[in-house]
Amino acid sequence: MRRGLSALAPVAAWLGLIALWSSGVGAHDHITRWVIERLGGWFPGLWSDTAACAHLSNALWDLRKPAHLLEYAVLALLTYRAAAILTSASRRRLAVTAVVFCSLVGALDELHQSLDPIRTGLPTDALVDVLGAVLGLACGALVRRWRDTRRRSCSPSST
């Protein structure tokens, strides 16, 4: 029971964050306003500088796709970890499970956003989510391979 909870709790927590970001809190206008309010303390008059606000808004818009990639890369790694703890499946099956799960979550996330009047759900965002999951798992595999190689090269050789 404890093992299952410790495996699934990070996935559930990350899904909660995805749901929060999928709501009005994650809307572009809300995020832009929040960032400008925070920066306004350091840069008085930022609100009145419409050109600066527009540049900041554009920069935040440009960060949305990389944020999708990172968001679903983390979800894929957490899902892979949970499945590895709970099952004895092969690495390939764990990876496929993680990608399928992330695909379903991404599709549901975009469906939810399309039903929210202040959000826009886009099929391309769901594809970016899947790409993020695949890239996250690929990075995880590279790190694991590097760590295993390093561990073997640092261990005393048997003669």
C-alpha positions in Angstrom: 0.0 0.0 0.0 2.8 2.4 1.0 4.7 1.5 -2.1 1.8 2.3 -4.4 1.1 5.6 -2.6 4.7 6.7 -2.9 4.7 5.8 -6.5 1.5 7.5 -7.5 1.6 10.5 -5.2 4.0 12.5 -7.4 2.0 11.7 -10.5 -1.2 12.8 -8.8 0.4 16.0 -7.6 1.7 16.8 -11.1 -1.7 16.1 -12.6 -3.1 18.6 -10.1 -0.7 21.2 -11.3 -1.6 20.5 -14.9 -5.3 20.9 -14.1 -4.5 24.2 -12.3 -2.5 25.5 -15.3 -5.3 24.3 -17.6 -7.8 26.5 -15.8 -8.1 30.3 -16.0 -5.0 30.6 -13.9 -3.0 29.4 -16.9 -4.6 31.8 -19.4 -2.1 34.0 -21.2 -3.7 37.2 -20.0 -3.7 36.1 -16.4 -0.1 35.0 -16.5 1.0 38.3 -18.2 -0.9 40.4 -15.6 0.7 38.3 -12.8 4.2 38.8 -14.2 3.8 42.5 -14.8 2.4 43.0 -11.3 5.5 41.2 -9.8 7.9 43.1 -12.0 6.1 46.4 -11.3 7.8 46.5 -7.9 11.2 46.5 -9.5 10.3 48.6 -12.5 7.9 51.3 -11.5 5.8 52.6 -14.4 5.9 49.3 -16.2 2.1 49.2 -16.4 2.1 52.6 -18.2 4.7 51.5 -20.8 2.5 49.8 -23.3 5.4 48.8 -25.6 7.2 47.1 -22.7 4.0 45.3 -21.7 3.5 44.1 -25.3 7.1 42.8 -25.6 6.7 41.0 -22.2 3.4 39.6 -23.3 4.9 38.3 -26.6 7.9 36.8 -24.7 5.5 35.0 -22.4 3.5 33.7 -25.3 6.7 32.4 -26.9 7.4 30.4 -23.7 4.1 28.5 -23.8 5.2 25.7 -26.2 8.5 25.0 -24.3 6.4 25.0 -21.1 4.1 22.3 -22.6 7.2 20.2 -23.5 8.6 20.5 -20.0 5.2 19.9 -18.3 4.7 16.6 -20.2 8.3 15.5 -20.0 8.0 15.6 -16.2 4.7 13.8 -16.3 6.2 11.1 -18.5 9.1 10.6 -16.2 6.9 10.5 -13.1 4.5 8.0 -14.8 7.4 5.8 -16.0 8.8 5.8 -12.4 5.4 4.9 -10.9 4.8 2.1 -13.4 8.4 0.8 -12.8 7.7 0.6 -9.0 4.3 -1.0 -9.4 5.0 -3.5 -12.2 7.8 -5.7 -13.5 7.2 -4.6 -17.1 10.1 -4.1 -19.6 11.6 -0.6 -20.1 9.9 -0.5 -23.5 6.5 -1.3 -22.1 7.0 1.3 -19.3 7.9 3.9 -21.9 4.9 3.1 -24.1 2.6 3.2 -21.0 4.0 6.6 -20.0 3.5 8.0 -23.6 0.0 6.7 -23.9 -1.0 8.1 -20.5 0.5 11.5 -21.3 -1.3 11.4 -24.7 -4.6 10.8 -22.9 -3.9 13.5 -20.3 -2.9 16.0 -23.1 -6.0 15.3 -25.1 -8.3 15.7 -22.0 -6.4 18.9 -21.1 -7.0 20.4 -24.5 -10.7 19.3 -24.4 -11.1 20.9 -21.0 -9.5 24.1 -22.3 -11.8 24.1 -25.4 -14.8 24.1 -23.0 -13.5 26.9 -20.9 -14.6 30.3 -22.3 -11.3 32.1 -21.5 -9.0 29.3 -22.8 -8.4 27.8 -26.2 -7.8 24.1 -26.7 -5.6 23.3 -29.6 -4.9 19.9 -31.2 -1.4 21.1 -31.9 -0.9 21.6 -28.1 -1.8 17.9 -27.6 0.8 16.9 -30.1 3.4 19.1 -28.4 2.4 17.3 -25.1 3.2 13.9 -26.7 6.5 15.3 -28.1 7.3 16.5 -24.6 6.6 13.1 -23.1 8.8 11.3 -25.7 11.6 13.9 -25.2 11.4 13.5 -21.5 11.7 9.7 -21.7 14.6 10.0 -24.1 16.4 12.4 -21.8 15.7 10.0 -18.9 17.1 7.1 -20.9 20.3 9.0 -21.8 20.8 10.0 -18.1 20.3 6.4 -17.0 22.7 5.1 -19.7 25.3 7.8 -18.7 24.9 6.9 -15.0 25.2 3.2 -15.6 28.3 3.7 -17.7 29.9 5.9 -15.1 29.0 3.5 -12.3 30.6 0.6 -14.3 33.8 2.6 -15.0 34.1 3.7 -11.4 33.7 0.3 -9.9 36.8 -1.8 -9.1 37.4 -4.3 -11.9 37.5 -7.9 -11.1 40.6 -9.7 -12.1 
